[in-house]
């Protein structure tokens, strides 16, 4: 009886142990299987996009005048403030004019003397014209009187020219601004001796409104630009002139539009590039000569452009751009793609991806081609970045495939 009781007790203990261990077998078996890695993806979309090309350039004054004296003398005083805006014809320097006033007075006296001599010669010639009829004077005397009269007229003309020269030289003692613009620093002070047409300038005036921006572009891109303008895809402001915006070095967009002019250009034999000139209004003087700027030109409009984050594109050792997408049965597929331009933090894709593709942008380090993944849609997380980059201009490097974007 005692042996039977012990056997029954052992059977009950074994049954309890089996019941307790049964539910734990499934997690233990499941622990032997690796879960699918998560892959964050976005849906590739097509959207209208205007490709904006950026051209580097520098500002150049519309006009530059180096002021030099046209007569010799001592500077009496300076008549302007350095750095101010001057108008054409405004007096800048005053040269001591005493000698030039004396020269003008002498020239006027010579003119009066020449006129008196001409008057005398004219009276003599008139008198001989009458006397020749009576034979009181010979023909030779008459001819000499006429020659003296003509010489007197020539002397008067020469004296008048001398008076004009003396008057002009006197006017040149007041040195005036040849153009309107911003005047720079004066290189001389009162008391300095200046000479006519000296090599060193007294001061420089620069007209800054409007102002030129000299830009550099490859010849091939220039042809594309002209084709876009001819097809009406590029805003124009006149014949052979394209509308252009300006981005300053601090990143701000200049508020006034300019006109990119194509009337004159030549290809640089060394670089194959073309220098273009754009004209911008500068009413507030915000643009100064020598500033580095970037001109933005809408170059091509596309209705079905594909833009994807740069971190979704990687590079093979040979430079081939590739993308990983989630294909059938949620397996990873590899695509060769063509990147046309860098647009902010995105790539403009010309081939290899289509609308609706699930492009992997997150978890790339944990997945492999041909392996199933657990898709996680992160399209909403990328929408903000996409909207922020929609108006970012394209990089100016013509071959975007040569870049190595950061892989996320």
C-alpha positions, 0 to 999 in steps of 0.5 A: 500500500505504501509503495502504491502511494509513492508511485502515484505521488511520483506520477502527479509530480511528473504530470505537473512538470510536463504541464509547466514545461509545455507552453515554454517550448514554442518561444524556445523554438522561436528563439532559434529563428532570426526576425526579419530586419526592418527596412525604412522605405519611401515611395518614389514619386513623380512631381513637377520640378524646375531645374535651377542652374547656379553660375558663379560670378563676381560683381563689376562696376557698370562704369569706372572713371579714373580721374586725372588732371588735364592741366598742370598746377597746384591743388588748392582744395578738395571739394568732395567727401571720400566715399560719397555719391557724386554726380557727373559734372560735380567739382572734385578738385580746384587747381590754382588758376592764376596762370591760366587766368593770365593766359586767357587775358593775354589771348584776349589781348592778342585777339583784339590786336588781330582784329584791329590789324584785320580792320586796317587791312580791310579798309586798305583793301576797300580803298584800293578797290576804288582807286584801281578804277582810276589808275591811282594804284597798280594791280600789284598794290591791290593784290598785296592789300587783299593778301594783307586783309586775308592774313589779318582774317587768319590771324583773328581766327588763330587768336580766337582759337587761342582764346578758346584754348586758354578758356578751356585750360582755365575751366580745367583747373576745376576738376569735375566728375566725368560720371555719376557714382560712388567716389573712392579715396583721394590719392592727393591732398591740397598743396600737391603738384599735379601734371596734365595727363599724369599716369596716376589717378587722383581718385576713382569713381565707380557707377554701381547702379546698375551693376554688372555680374560676370558669370562663368559657364561651360559652353555645353550648358550655355547651349542648353540654356539658349535652347530653353530660352528659345523654347519658352521654358526660360523667362526672358526680359528682352531679345536674347536676354534671360531673367536671372536671380542672384544669391549672395555669399551669405545665402540671401537672395537678392531682391531684384531680378537681373538680365543675363545678356548673350549678345557677346561671348567667347569660349576660353580655349584653356577651360572651354568655359564662357564668360557671360554678363548679367546686369542687375539694378542696385538702387540701395548699393547692396552690391559692391564691386568684387563680391562673389555671388551665384546667379540662379537660372531656371534652366529646364522644367519637367513635369515628371521629375524623380527626386530621392534623398541622397542617403538612398543612393550609394556608389560602386567602386567603379562609380556606378550609382545604385539603389536598394528597393523592396521588391516582390515578397518584401525582398531587397533588390538592387537597381543601377540608377543614373543621377543627373544633378544634386538638388540640395540633399536630394538626387535628380534621377534620370533612369533606374527608378519609377514612381511607386518603387519602394526605395530603402533609405533607413537600415541599409547596414542591416540588409542584403540583396535578396533577403526578405525584410520587414518594410517600414514606411517612412515617407511621411518623415521624408516629406518635410525634407523634400519640401524644404529642398524643392526650391534648392538650386542644382549643384553647378558641377555638370557631372553629378555622378562623380560625387559620393553622397553620404549613405544613411 
